[in-house]
């Protein structure tokens, strides 16, 4: 069973998922109960090109980081922040007028750490980019302080 994950962020201003961000991607994320993974689709736009018609690596890394954040949230029902991200670019992710698919699943969860693996696949199902990441679970008060910037 697949279901849309409701956006838990109150200001809705995130570059990747915020519905109020006029320059953002406005991604929607879904949980696939059967596969135990989170996924989204994105139609890359030309102004995010690196060299040629290849989706810029920084945008790809952002997509992978974002889906890992959503995956940790749906998996543990708490907010977590990135503590490590390792990305491998296997094939070019072309901007070609076709959607790409971004998927993520939890590989392990111990204490305050959640480890995940995420992929970007092109329209043909070829894995173009793969990432492994570790996220640190934050207690609600620490997360609130982080978001509000009270510990600067």
N, C-alpha and C positions, 0 to 999 in steps of 0.2 A: 504494500500500500504506500502510495506517495502522497505527501502533504506539504503545503507551503508552510515555511517557518515564519511566524510573525516577528516583525522587527522589534527587538526589545529596547532599542536606543531611543530615548525620549525626544532628542532634538531632531532626529531624522536628517542630519546634515553630513553624514559620512560620504566621502567621495565615491566609494564603491556601492553602498547600499542605501544611502539616504534619499528618500523621496522628495525632500525639500532642497536638495543641492542641485541648483540649475545647471551646473557644469558636470555633475556626477554621472555615474553609469546607471544608477537606479536598479541595481541587480536584485532579483528575487531568488531566494534560496529554498530548496526543497529537501525533505528527508525521505529517503527510500527505505522503508522498514525492512523489506525483503533483503536488500543488499547491505543494509546497515551503513549507508553512506549518504552524504550530503552532495547536492549537485546544483549547478546553475548553468545557464547558457548565456553567451554574450556574442553580439555581433560587432566585431572590431571595426572601428572607424579609422579612416585614413590619417587623421591628424595624430594618431598614436603610433604611427610608423617609425621604425628605426631606419635602418638602411633598406632601400628598396621597398617592397610591400610586406615586410616582416613586422609583426607586432612587436613593439619595443619591449626589450627584456624587463625593464622596470615595471611596465604595466602587467606583464605576465607574472612577475614576482608578487605584485600587489594582489592580483586575482587569487593566487595560490595562498597568500597570507590571509586574505579575507575569508576564503572558504574554510580555512583551518580554524579561524576564530568562530565562525558560525557552527562548525562541526563540534568544537569543544563545548560551545554553549548548549547545543541540542543534546549532546551526549551526557553532560554532567549537570545541566540546568544551573550553571554558575558562569560568571564572567571569568575569562582567562586572558592573559596577555602573552605575546610572543616572547620566548626566551631564546629560541634558536631556529634558524631556517636555512636549509641547504637545498639549493636548486641546481638541476642539471638540464641543460637545453639539448635535447636529443635530435630534433628536427625543427626546421623553421616553422613558425606559426604565421602563416600568410594572412594578410588582410585581403580577402577575395570576395567579399559580399556574402559570405556564408558564416553561420554561427559556429562558434567553438563551444566545447563542453568542458566544464571544470568540475572535477569530482574529488571527494575526500572521504577518508575513513580513519577511524581510530585504530592504531596498531597496539597501543598499550596505555594503561592508566595506573599509575602508582602514586599514592599520596596526593601531593599538590601538582604533579606533572602529568600532562596528557601528551602522548606522542602520536603523530599522524602522518599519513602519506596522502599527497594530493597530485592530481594529474591534469594536464590540459590536453584535450584530444581535438583533432581537426574534424571536419565534416565526414571524412572517410574513416574515422575511428582510430587514426594513427596517433599514438602518444607522442606529442611534440615536446612537452616539458613535464618534468617530474620533480616533486619536492618532498622532503621530509622535514617535519617541524616538531618542536617541543613548545608547549604552552604551559604557563604557570597559573594555577587557579588562585584567584584572589578572593579574600573574604569581602562581603558587600561593602563594609566601611572603607577598606583599602581601595577598592575599585572606585567608589564614589570620590574619594580624595584624589585619585589619579585623574579621573575625568574632569573634575572641577579645578584641578591644578592647585590645590591647597598646600601641597608640599614642595613648592618651587624653591 
